[in-house]
Amino acid sequence: MDDAIKILVVDDDDSGREALSRLLSLAGYDVTSAATGESALDLIDCQQYQVIVSDLFLPDKNGFDVLQSVRKVSPASEVIVVTGHASAQSAVRAMKEGAFDYITKPIDFDELKIVVLKALEKQKLMSENKYLRQQLQGRFEFDNIIGNSPAMSLVFERMSRIVKTDSAVLVSGESGTGKELVARALHYNGTRRERPFVAVNCSAIPEALLESELFGHVRGAFTGAVKDKPGKFEAANHGTIFLDEIGTLPLHLQSKLLRVLQEHEVERVGSNKTVKFHVRVISATNSDLESMVKRGAFREDLYYRLNVIPLHLPPLRERQQDIMHLTAFFLEKQCRLLGRAPCSISKQALEALERYSWPGNVRELENLIERMIVLTDAAIINLDDVPATIVGEKPAGDMCCVKMPSGGVDLVATISRIEHSLISEALESAGGVKAKAAALLGINRTTLVEKIKRLKI
């Protein structure tokens, strides 16, 4: 009986109270009853009841007094108010005071059973939502962002300063450095943690649909708009909106976004009505927005609006000492997810990982750990389990020296040939992805693009 749903019935009518208690008991509930409001509150002080069915008119207290006390003492309980003197005014007041529902005497027991089931469903949903929020908050605690290198210490220090503010944050860093993880950590550890976190990848949504996704649309605004739809800003109201790959936002939408951020209101596509909202804006980019501003590819006023608090995530190659801690974290995580017994990594294999330049950064490391765990049954990952492309990579800067010919050398032409060769190899290794090729070469993507044009690659 300990696992049974507990219901408290409060009614001064002895026969009605006993009948209701008996019927609810036969339905499988653990029922307790009270004849007065005072005795009901004494019971609530000692026991948690999922549902309280209370008469509105009691000899010592009215149902509203009981309802108000329950909301303070046992806010998780759902209260169903019952009365033989129904009125629209009392019904409205009961719902405003927080009652789950309102039914009249004589009680239709089938109706009451349905109302009780709905109250329990709501309670279960609320409990699951609370659990999920707690899980999310735990998942995105600062401790789950791994790193004790000087570069990451600076990141943590800045995050701790800005987490409780509403200031706009621009997170920059190469692909795979964990920009969204940082954005979620700022949200779930901040003052808006109970409110929505809405992520928008600006590069993943077709340009024709991006405006509608961000700002919403009304029915008939365009072909296929069969009903009104709120945008991401409305969905994130009172919470956080995360605008990933903000550098890919087309110029005509940049001006609209600027106005939305300035006015804290949005106009759905096809409507001339404005909808107010209040969100924290966190943006992310792996592009050099300052260079884009200089080229006219990104609005300067929007850049300053988004870049109130800059937060740069260093690439993994600049935080080599974190690789050991990240590897241990991902080994534990992937073994747990894959249902494997805990496994470790040999010194030689770890050293190979520490020598690698990680163009895909932390994401690439996590994917590699998962691959190695899946492809080996051993309890220890050895050097043989590490892909040859990683084991065979020479440390950065370990380039063969070019000897000076006796007749001299055309330095500019020689450097151009070396650049041409290395850039071509990097592009081939990166499958033509310029951002990844730039990471292999240790330069910005914009610098790489300029060199490709100059060298006519």
N, C-alpha and C positions, 0 to 999 in steps of 0.2 A: 504493500500500500504506500510505501515511502515514495515510489516513483509516480504515483497517481497525481493527476491534476487537482490542486486544492482550490475549492470554491467556498467562499463565505456568503451565507444568506442572512440578510438583516431585515427583520420584519417584526412588528409588535403584535401582529395577528397570529396567535399560536397555531391554529389549524392550518392557515395558509403557509406559514413558515415550515411546519412539519411536513406538509404535503409536498412542497417544493423541494425540501431537503431530501425526502425519500425518492422522489422522481429523479433528481440529479444523481443520487447515489446509485440507483438502478442503471443509470447511463454510464456508470464507471468512474464517477468523480469522487474524490475524497471531500466530503461536505461537512462544514462546521456551521452552526447557526448562532445568531444573537438576537435578543428581543429589543435591545436599545442601542442607540448610537454610541453611548459611553462604553458599553461592554464590547461592542464591535471594535472600537479603537483600541481597547485593551488587548484584544486578540491579535489585531494587526501589529501591535508593538512586539508581540512574541513570535509571530508566524508570518511567513510570506505566502500570500494567496495570489494565484494567477488571475482569478476573476472574483469580483465582489458584486453580488446582486443585492441592491439595497432599495428598500421602500423609501419614497420621498418624504413621507410624513411619519415621524417617530415621536414617542412621548417626551423624550428629553432633548433630542436634536433633530433637525430636519435633514433630509438626504443631501442637501447642498453642503451642510456642515461636515457630514461624513466624507463627501466627495472632496472637499477642500483639504481635509486632514489627510486623506489617502494620498492625494497628489504630493503632499510634503513628506509623509512618513514612508510610503511605499509607491513611488512614482511608476514602477514597472507594472503594477496591478492595473487591470482594466475594470472599470466600474460600469455596470448596467443598472440604470435607474428605473424603478418600477413604481407606479402610482395608480390609484383608482380615480384620481381627479385630474384628468388630462387637460392640458391647455397648451396652445401654441407658445405662449410666453414662457411657461415652465420648461417646455421641451428645448426651446432655444437657449435658455439660461443653462440647463443641464449640459448641453453640448459645449457651450462656451466655457463652462467650468472644467471641462475635460472628460465628461462621461463618454464612454465608447458608444452607447446607444441608449434609447429611451423606449420602454414598452409600457402598455397600460393593462390594468386589471379589467376583467378576469384574464389571467395569463393563458395564452395559447402555448402549451408546453412545447409543441413542435417548433413554433416560432422562436421560443427561448433557446432551444437546443441549437438552432441555426445561428442565433446571435452569439451564443457562447463559443461555438466553433469558429466564427469569424473573429471574435475577440482573441482567441488563442492563436489563430493564424497570424493576426497582426503582431501579437506578442512574439511569436517565433521569428517572424520577419525582422522585427526590430532587434531581437537578440542576435540574429545572424549578421545583420548589418553592423552592429556594434563589434561583433567578433572579427568581421572582415576589416573594419577600420583599425582595430587593434593589431591585426596581423600586418596590415599595410604599414602602420606606424613602426612596428618592429622591424619589418623588412627594410624600411628606408631610414633607419636610425643612422646617425653619422658614423657609428662604429662599423657599419656594413660597407662603408667606402674605405677600401683597404689602402694603406700607405703610411709610412712614417719617414719618408724621404723629406729633405728640406723643402723641395718644391711642393709636396702635398701638405706639409705643415702650414705653408702659407695659404693654401686653399682652405684648409680647415679653419684657420684663424679668421679668414674673411667670412666664411660661411657662418661661424658662430656670432659674428657681429651683425649680420644682416638677416638672420633667420626670423627674428621677431618683428621685422619691419615690413612695410608694404611697398618699399621702393622697387622700381623696375630693375631687373637684373639681366645682363647680357653675358651668357656663358659662351666662351670661345674655346676652340680646341679642335684638333684633328678628329676625323671620324673614328669612332671606337674608343674614345677617351672617357666616356661615361657622362656626357652632358645631361641626358635625360635623368639618369640616376641622381645627379646632383640637384636637378630641378625638383624631383619628387622628394628628396630629402629636405630641401628648403620648405616645401609645402607641408609635409607630414610632421615636421618638427616645429612648425610656425603656428601662428594664431588662427589660421584658416584650416587647420587639419580636419575639422569636422565637415568642411564644405567640399565641393567637387574639385578635382584636379582634372583638367581637360587638356589633352595633348593633341597638337595639330602639326603634322609634318607637311610644311608648305610645298616641299618638292615632290610629294607623293600624290598630290591631288591635281587633276588636270586643271589648267588655267581657266577653262570655261566654267568649271564648277567651284573654283576656289572662293569667289566672292559669296556665293550662296552658302557654302560650308561655314565660312567665317561669320557672316552677318545674317544668315537666314533668308527665307523668301516667303512670299504669300502665294496663295492659290492663283494660278493663271499667270504668274510672272513670266513663265517661259514654258515651252513644250515639255511636258512631263511633270510640271509643278501642279499636282492634283490636289494638294492640301497645303495649308500653312505649315511652315517648318522653322523652328527657332535655330539660330546659328550657334556656333561654338562659344561666342562671347556670352550669349544669354544662358547657355548650358552651364557655364562656369561662374555664374553670378554669385558673388560673395566668396568665391574660392580663388583658384589660380588657373590661368590659361598659359600653356607652354607652347610657344611658337618655335618649332624646330626648323632648321634650315631657312631662317628668315631672309637670308641673302638671296634666295631664289624667288622671292615675292616680286611679281611684275610691278613696274613703276606706277601704273594707273591704280593698282590696289594699295601701293604704299601711301599715296595721298589720302585714300579713303581710310586706311588704318590709322594714319596720323590724326585725322579728324575724330575718329572713334575714341582714340586714347585721350585726346584733349577734352572732348565734351562728355566723356563717360556715358555715351548713348549711341545706339545703333539704329540704322534704318534697314529693314529687311528689303531685299530685292523686290521691286514692284510695289513698294509701299512708300507713302510719304509721312507715315507716323513714326515717331521715335520711341525707342524702348530704353529706359535707363538701366544701368548695370554698375556694379562695382567689383572689379577683379584685380588681383595682382598679376602683373605681366612678367613672365620669365621667357626670354628669347635665347636661342642658341644658333651658332653658326660655325662652320669650318672654313668659311671664306674670310678674306681680309676686307672687312667692311670699310675700313678707312680708305683703302685703295679704290674700292668701288665708289665711294663718295667722291673722290678726286676725279674719277673717270665719268661721273654723272650716272652711274649705274644704280646708285642707292641714294635716296634723299638724305641730305645732311640733317634736316630738322627731325626726321624720323629716327635717324641714328642716335642723335643726342637724347631723344625721348626714351629710346630703349636702353641706352647705355648709361643709365644713372649710376649703377654699380657694375663695373666690369669684373668678371671672374674668369680667369684663364686656366684651363686644365692642361698641364704639361703632357707631352707625348710620353709613352712608356720608355722610349729610349733615353729620355732625360731623367728617369727615376728608376735606374737599374736596380737599386737596392730594394725596391718594392716587389721585384719579380718573385723572390722567394716566398714572401707573405701572400701574394696573390695566387701563386701556384698552390700553396697549402690550402688556401680558402676554396679554390675551385676544385681541388681534389676531393675535399670533404663534401662539398656541395654536389658534385656530379656523382660520386659514389652513392650518396643518399638518394638522389633522384633516380638513379639507374638500379637501385636495389642491390648494390654491390657492397661487399665487406670493405671497410676502410683500407685504402692503399696509400703508398708513399712513392717518392721519386728518389732515384740514386743521385749521388753527388755529381757524377759525370753528366747525367742527363740535365740536372738543374743548371750546371755550368754552361751547357750548350744553350739553354733557354736564356741565360743571362748575357750571352755573347750576341744573341740575335737582335736585330734592330726593330722588330715589331712594327712594320708599316701599318698594320691593322689595329695596333694598340691593344688595350685590355680585352676588347671583343675577340680579337684574333687569338690571344692567349687562352681565353676561356674555351673557344671552339676547339683549339688544339688539345687542351686537357680532356675535353669530352671525347674527342676522336681517339686519343691514346687509351683511355679507359675502356672504351667500347671494343677496341681492336686487340686488347691483351687480357688474358685471364690471370696474369701474375699479380702478386700482392705489391710488387715493387716495379715501377716504370723505369726501365733501364735506357741507356744511350741508344740501343738498337731499336727501341720503340719510337724514338724521336725522328721525324722525317729528315731525309738527307739534305733537303733544301735549307733546313735550319741548322743542322749539325755542321754542314759544309761552309756556312757563311763566315767570312773573315770579319774580325772586329772592325768597327768604323775607323777609317783613317789608315788602314793597313794596305796602302796602295804601293805597287812597285814603283821605284824611282826611275825616271827617264834620264839616260845618260846624255851628256852634252856632246854632239858631234864635233869633230876637230874643226870643221869649217863653219861652225856656228849654227844657229837655228832661228827660224821665224817663230818667235814666241807666240804672237797673236794667233797665227794660223794653227800652230800646234795645239794651243789651248782650245781653239774652236773645234779641232778634230776630236780631242779628248771629250769635250762637252757633248758633241754630236753623238759620239759612240755611247757614252754613259747614259745620256737621255734616251736614246733609242732603245738601249737594253732595259732601262727602267720602265719605259712605256710598254715594252713587250712583256716584261715580268708582271706588270700591273694590269695586263689585259686591255690596255688603252685608257684606263681610268686615270685621269691626270692627277687627281688628289692623292691617289695611292702612289703614283710614280713620283710625285713631289715629296711624299713622305720617305720613299726609298732614297731619294737624293738629299734629304735634309733641308729642303727649301720650301718656300711658300708656293701654293698652286699658281698664284698670279705671276710670280717670278718665273716659274716653269713655262707658263703660257707665253710670256715675253721671249724667253730663250728659244722656244719652238718656232716662233715667228721669225726671230732674227736668224736662226740657223737653217730655216726652211726645211724643218723635219716633217 
